[in-house]
């Protein structure tokens, strides 16, 4: 079949058949080599594991706030050195943990990968279920089931995961930025937060 294709190319282009075969062969070999390189470059993380080294710029920025970026279960989804790059966060909640009603100043996509989660409107999400939230939109509270809950949260901008929006006493929307040492009232810290937020005090 390949020879038939080569002959057709040679006839249509009035090219030498040997030259066509040699050129096409090189192109195929290059494509296969690129495919092998792409596969070998793809990073694989078994369940519950994540990058052990954050991008250098990110480490430096969070260090200014006394935060250890390498302790965050986070994947940066772009190589740009910018707070606006998208990111995915591995969120593990213990049994019956409640994440207070809040929002973020970016788009958010979340998928349950373990356990169950009451999402605050009478529905319960199970593994494989997904939900989204628009920027500046409050959602929740979310309550993990008796077996706990693990989700992957994708933020359209990595800075969004540090900026929690919440409702103030008069119904106004307020913001707490963890990078500034601010803590939103009502937020219950998760196990492991203390390793990340090493030197922070409530703001």
N, C-alpha and C positions, 0 to 999 in steps of 0.2 A: 504493500500500500504506500509506504514511504517513497519507494522508487517511482511509483506512478505520479505522486505529487511533485517530486523533483523534476521528472520529465515534462510535466505540464508547465511548471514554472519556467523551465528552460525554453520550451516552445513559445510561450507567451511573451517572454522577454528577449527571445532570440539570444539566450545566454548559453555558454558552454555547460553541458550537463555535469562534468566533473567539478567545475567551479561552483555550481549551485549546490552540489552535494557537500563539498568542503565547507562552504560558507554557512549553509544551513546546519551542518554538524557542529560547527563552532558555536552558533547561536544556541543550539539545544544544550550543548555542554555548559555554556555560560549561564543559561536559565536554570539548569539543574544545580550548578554550583551556587548560584544566588539563593535558590530554594533551600539547599542544605545549610547555607550560612544563616538564613532567616530562622530556620528551625532551631539551629544550635544557639542562636542569640535569644530565643524566646525564653523568658524566665518562668520557672515553674515553682509554685508554692503549695505544698500539701496543706490540707485543711488545718487551720489554726496557726499557720506560719505566715510571715510577712517580711518585707525588706528589713535587713538588720542595720543598714546604713542609709540615712536620709541624705538628700542632696546637700552639698556643702553650704550653699547660700541659705538654705532652710535651717540648717543646724545653727548657723551664726545668728540668724534673725531671732530664733526662739531662745537662744542662749541669753540674748539681751533681756529677756523676760524671766530668766531663771528656769527655762523649760528645757527638758532633754528631748530633742527631736527624735533621737534614735530609739526612744522607748515607745513611740507612737506606732500602733499597728496601721500604717498608712501607706498607700501606693500613690505616688505622683504620676499623673497620666499625661505629662508633657515634660520635655527637658528644659523648657524655658525657665529662667530664674525670675519668677514673677508670682506674686500672690494670687493672680487671677487664673493660674493653671488649674485644671480640674484634678480632683483627687478622690480616691476611694478609701473608706475607713472601715475597719473591722470592729464592729460594736458588739461586745459580749455583755449581756445583762444577766445578773444572778436571778434566781427564782423570786417571783413576786416584786421585783424592782419596778418602781414607777419613775419614768422620765417625765418631768413636768411639762406642761403646755408651753411651747416655745416655737421659735422659727429661726430662719437664717436669711441674710441678705443676698441669697443666691438660689438658683434652682437646685432641687434635691431629688434623688431617686434612691429608693431603698428596697432591698429584697431580703426576705427572711430565709436563712439557711439552716436554722436549727431551732427547735422549740416552738413556742407560740407567743403571740403578742396581741393584746387588746389595744386597738388603735384609737380609742377614745370616742367612737361614735356608735358603739354597740356591735361593731364587727371585730372578729378575731382573725389575725393573719397567721398562716402556717407556712412551712417550708415551700418555697417556690412562689409564694404570693409577693406581689410588689405594690408599692404605693409611691406617690410623688407629692411634692409640695413646691409651690411657686415661691419666688423670692418675696420676702417681707410678709409671708403668710404664716400665721400661727397654726399649729396642729397639736394633737394630743389632748390630754396626757396619754402616754403609752405605758402599758403595764405588762411585764413579762409573765408568762404562765408559770405553773409550779415547777416546770423543768427548766426554767430560764429561757432566754432567747438570744440568738446570735443573728445579726444582720450585717449586710454590706451596704454602707451608705455611700452614694456617689454625689459629690458636691461639684457644681459647675465651676466653683472657684475655691481653692484650698483655704483662703482666708475666711470663707464663710463658716467653716466648721468651728472657728475660734470665736465668732461673733454670734452670741445668743440674743435673740430678740424675745422679749417677754412683756406681759401686760402689767402696767403700773397700777397703783391703787385707784386712780381715777379713769382707768380704761385706756390711758395713753400707752403707746408702744415705746418701750425703753430697750436699751442695748447694754450688754455686758461683754467686754472684749477680754478674753483670757490672756491675750498677749500683753495687756496692760495691768494684769493682776486683778481684774474685776471678776466677781463671782455673782451670778444671777441668783436672787432670792428664790428659794424653792428648788434649786438644783441640788440633787443628792449625788455626791461624788461616787463614781464607780470604783471597784477594786482596780488598782493599778494607776489611778489618777495621781496618787502621791509620788510615784516614780517619775511621772512626766512633769508635774507641776511642783518642782523641787523647792523653790524659794518664794512661792507666791503667798500673798495674804489676801484675805477678802477685801474687795474694793467697794 
